[in-house]
């Protein structure tokens, strides 16, 4: 649900530029329905593909807002929606104010994280900032240093998490695009 909130927060940036295109708004609605168990995964993915297509040919804030919505419905737990939302906020900011926009959007997003998963999301942001255009860099740790491979960041150190490494690698590769 948090990914949907992140996308919805910047959706007006798309709707201002493309007011007659309902695909990103539909994506966030479908994302909520999927979370409630009312939509099949395959149907949610089809909506995500259509929403990503809405971003084609666009630039800047509108493009990133549509991609945030597509990520929110395609991978509801993923950081991709949050990262694209931050990129949308930065693209909408006046020249010289992009960093302030990034920090504001990041702060807003973190205020929305459910307390039950807050530590996990913040850890994920720290570990995967390098593959998310460094939008989460205020949590930068040794793993995210620009000279260290992003892939190393998704290989957790503890044995329980190491079992998830293949899944995390595929998510990391997915987020690069």
C-alpha positions as CSV (number, residue, x, y, z in Angstrom):
1,X,0.0,0.0,0.0
2,X,2.9,2.3,0.7
3,X,4.1,2.1,-2.9
4,X,0.6,3.2,-4.0
5,X,0.7,6.2,-1.6
6,X,4.1,7.2,-3.0
7,X,2.8,7.1,-6.6
8,X,-0.5,8.9,-5.8
9,X,1.4,11.7,-4.1
10,X,3.0,12.7,-7.4
11,X,0.2,11.6,-9.8
12,X,-1.0,15.2,-10.2
13,X,2.3,15.9,-12.0
14,X,1.2,13.5,-14.7
15,X,-2.5,14.5,-14.7
16,X,-1.5,18.2,-15.2
17,X,0.3,17.3,-18.4
18,X,-2.0,14.5,-19.6
19,X,-5.5,15.2,-18.1
20,X,-7.3,12.9,-20.5
21,X,-5.1,9.8,-19.8
22,X,-6.6,7.8,-17.0
23,X,-4.0,4.9,-17.0
24,X,-1.8,6.0,-14.1
25,X,-4.8,6.8,-11.8
26,X,-6.3,3.5,-12.8
27,X,-3.1,1.8,-11.9
28,X,-3.1,3.1,-8.4
29,X,-6.8,2.1,-8.0
30,X,-5.9,-1.4,-9.3
31,X,-2.9,-1.5,-6.9
32,X,-5.3,-0.9,-4.0
33,X,-7.7,-3.5,-5.3
34,X,-4.8,-6.0,-5.7
35,X,-3.8,-5.4,-2.1
36,X,-7.3,-6.2,-1.0
37,X,-7.2,-9.4,-3.0
38,X,-9.8,-8.2,-5.5
39,X,-7.5,-8.3,-8.6
40,X,-5.4,-11.2,-10.0
41,X,-1.7,-10.6,-10.3
42,X,-1.8,-11.0,-14.1
43,X,-4.5,-8.4,-14.4
44,X,-2.5,-6.0,-12.3
45,X,0.6,-6.5,-14.5
46,X,-1.5,-5.8,-17.6
47,X,-2.5,-2.4,-16.0
48,X,1.1,-1.8,-15.1
49,X,2.2,-2.3,-18.7
50,X,-0.5,0.1,-20.0
51,X,0.6,2.6,-17.4
52,X,4.2,2.3,-18.4
53,X,3.1,2.9,-22.0
54,X,1.5,6.2,-20.8
55,X,5.0,7.4,-19.9
56,X,6.3,6.8,-23.4
57,X,7.0,10.0,-25.3
58,X,6.8,12.0,-22.1
59,X,9.7,13.6,-20.2
60,X,10.4,14.9,-16.8
61,X,7.9,14.9,-13.9
62,X,4.9,13.5,-15.9
63,X,7.0,10.5,-17.2
64,X,8.3,9.7,-13.7
65,X,4.9,10.0,-12.1
66,X,3.4,7.6,-14.6
67,X,6.3,5.2,-14.0
68,X,5.8,5.4,-10.3
69,X,2.2,4.4,-10.8
70,X,3.2,1.5,-13.0
71,X,5.7,0.3,-10.4
72,X,3.1,0.6,-7.6
73,X,0.7,-1.8,-9.4
74,X,3.3,-4.1,-10.8
75,X,5.4,-4.6,-7.6
76,X,3.3,-3.3,-4.7
77,X,6.1,-3.8,-2.2
78,X,8.9,-2.4,-4.2
79,X,11.0,0.7,-3.9
80,X,10.6,1.4,-7.6
81,X,7.4,3.4,-7.1
82,X,9.0,5.5,-4.3
83,X,12.2,6.1,-6.3
84,X,10.2,7.2,-9.4
85,X,8.0,9.4,-7.3
86,X,11.1,11.1,-5.9
87,X,12.5,11.6,-9.4
88,X,9.1,13.1,-10.4
89,X,9.3,15.6,-7.6
90,X,12.8,16.5,-8.5
91,X,11.9,16.9,-12.2
92,X,9.0,19.2,-11.2
93,X,11.2,21.4,-9.0
94,X,12.6,24.7,-10.3
95,X,16.3,24.8,-11.2
96,X,18.5,24.8,-8.2
97,X,15.8,23.3,-6.0
98,X,15.9,19.6,-7.0
99,X,17.8,18.5,-3.9
100,X,15.3,20.2,-1.6
101,X,12.5,18.6,-3.5
102,X,14.2,15.2,-3.2
103,X,14.5,15.6,0.6
104,X,10.9,16.8,1.0
105,X,9.5,13.9,-1.1
106,X,11.7,11.4,0.7
107,X,10.6,12.8,4.1
108,X,6.9,12.7,3.1
109,X,7.3,9.1,1.9
110,X,9.0,8.0,5.1
111,X,6.2,9.5,7.2
112,X,3.8,7.2,5.3
113,X,5.7,4.0,6.0
114,X,3.7,1.7,8.2
115,X,5.4,1.3,11.6
116,X,5.3,-2.5,11.2
117,X,7.6,-2.5,8.2
118,X,9.4,0.8,8.7
119,X,12.8,-0.7,9.7
120,X,12.7,-3.1,6.8
121,X,11.9,-0.4,4.3
122,X,14.6,1.9,5.6
123,X,17.1,-0.9,5.5
124,X,16.0,-1.7,1.9
125,X,16.4,2.0,0.9
126,X,19.9,2.0,2.4
127,X,20.9,-1.2,0.7
128,X,19.4,-0.4,-2.7
129,X,19.9,3.4,-3.1
130,X,22.7,2.8,-5.6
131,X,20.4,1.0,-8.0
132,X,17.6,3.6,-7.4
133,X,19.5,6.6,-8.8
134,X,20.8,7.4,-5.3
135,X,17.5,9.0,-4.3
136,X,17.6,7.4,-0.8
137,X,21.2,8.5,-0.2
138,X,20.8,10.1,3.2
139,X,20.9,6.6,4.6
140,X,24.1,5.9,2.7
141,X,26.3,3.3,4.3
142,X,29.4,1.5,3.1
143,X,27.3,-0.7,0.8
144,X,26.0,2.3,-1.2
145,X,29.3,4.0,-1.7
146,X,29.4,4.9,-5.5
147,X,32.6,2.9,-6.1
148,X,31.1,-0.3,-4.7
149,X,29.0,-2.5,-7.0
150,X,25.2,-2.1,-6.6
151,X,24.9,-5.9,-6.9
152,X,26.9,-6.4,-3.7
153,X,24.4,-4.2,-1.9
154,X,21.6,-6.7,-2.5
155,X,23.6,-9.6,-1.1
156,X,22.7,-9.5,2.6
157,X,25.1,-10.6,5.2
158,X,23.0,-12.7,7.4
159,X,22.1,-16.3,6.4
160,X,18.3,-15.9,6.5
161,X,18.4,-13.0,4.1
162,X,21.1,-14.7,1.9
163,X,18.4,-17.2,1.0
164,X,16.5,-14.3,-0.5
165,X,19.5,-13.1,-2.5
166,X,18.3,-14.4,-5.9
167,X,14.9,-12.6,-5.5
168,X,16.6,-9.4,-4.4
169,X,19.0,-9.6,-7.4
170,X,16.0,-9.9,-9.8
171,X,14.3,-6.9,-8.0
172,X,17.5,-4.9,-8.3
173,X,17.9,-5.6,-12.0
174,X,14.2,-4.7,-12.5
175,X,14.6,-1.3,-10.7
176,X,17.5,-0.3,-13.0
177,X,15.1,0.2,-15.9
